[in-house]
């Protein structure tokens, strides 16, 4: 097996890749909107959702590629079925939920961030 060589291809790989590219294309829009509105609640929430769904799309793509190439491929050995494969979107989800619940806290409460 040579590096960088396509060994298996399917429609599922194509759609999973397009799904990831769609969410990654929205990152620049969400970043710009968030910057223009000085970190208002809705743009920040949209940015978090876009990042979360980008992480989910990456996870889906990695699972589809492992299914296409097999668990013995380089990608299959690198990710496998370990919790490490879930960490990118789990960390994004935890950050999104943390920011969401910080926005819900009353203004007189003490928090880590002003």
N, C-alpha and C positions, 0 to 999 in steps of 0.2 A: 504494500500500500504506500503510495507516494503522497507527500503533503500537498495540499491544495488541489488535488485532483478530484473531480466529481465522479463518484462511484455509483450513486443511485439518485434517481430523481423521480418525483411524483407530483401530482397536482396538489397534494396536501402540503408539500414543502413549499411550492410556489405561493399558495394562499397564506400559509403561516408567515412567510417572509414579507408578503405584501401587507399583511396585518401589522407586523412590527414596523414596517416603513411608514405606514399611515400614522401610527401614534407618534413615531419619532418626528414626522414632519410637522406635527402640531406643537412640538416643544418650543420652537422659535416664536410662533404666534402667542402662545401662553406667556412666554417670557417677556415679549414686547408689551403685551397688554398689562401684565403685572407691573412692569417698570413705568408705563405711562400713567397708571392710576395710583402710584405710590403705595403699593402693597395693600390695596383694599381687599376686603374679604372675598368677594367673588372671583377676582382674578387669581388670587392665591389658591383658592379652592380648585379652580379649573386647572391650575398648574399642578397641584397635587394629584388630581384625577388623571391628568395626562401622564404624569410620571408613573403612577400606579398601573395604569393600563399598558404603558410601555413595558414595564416589568413583567406583567402577566403575558403580554405578547411574546417577550423574549423567552419566558418559560415554556410557552406553547411551542415556539419554534425549536427550542432545544429538544423537547420531547419528540416532536415530529422527526427531527433529524436523527435522533437516536433510534427511533423506530424504523427509519428508512435504511440506516447504515448498520444497525445492530449494536448490541451492548459491548461488543469486542472492538469497536472502532475507536479511534483516538478521542473523539468527542464522548462516546459512551464510557470510556475509561476515565475521562476527566470529570464528567458530571455524575454518571451512574444514577443510582437511586438514593444518593446520600442527602441529608438535610442541606448540604452545601448548595444543592441545585435550587432549593427554595429560598435561600437567603436574600437574593436581590429584590424580589418583590415583597417578601415579608418585611424587610427593613423599610421599604417604601411605604407599605401599608401602615406600619407602626408610626412613621413620621407623619403621615397624613392624619391618622387618628389623633396623635398628640396635638397637632396644630388645630384640629377641629374642636377638640375638647377644651383647649386653651381659649379659643374664641367664645365658647359657651360659658366660661367662668365669669362670675360677676366682677365688675370693675374694682370693687373694694377688697377683693381677696388678694392674698399674697401669692405670687408665682415666681418661677425662676427667671422669667423674662418680663421686662416692663411693657 
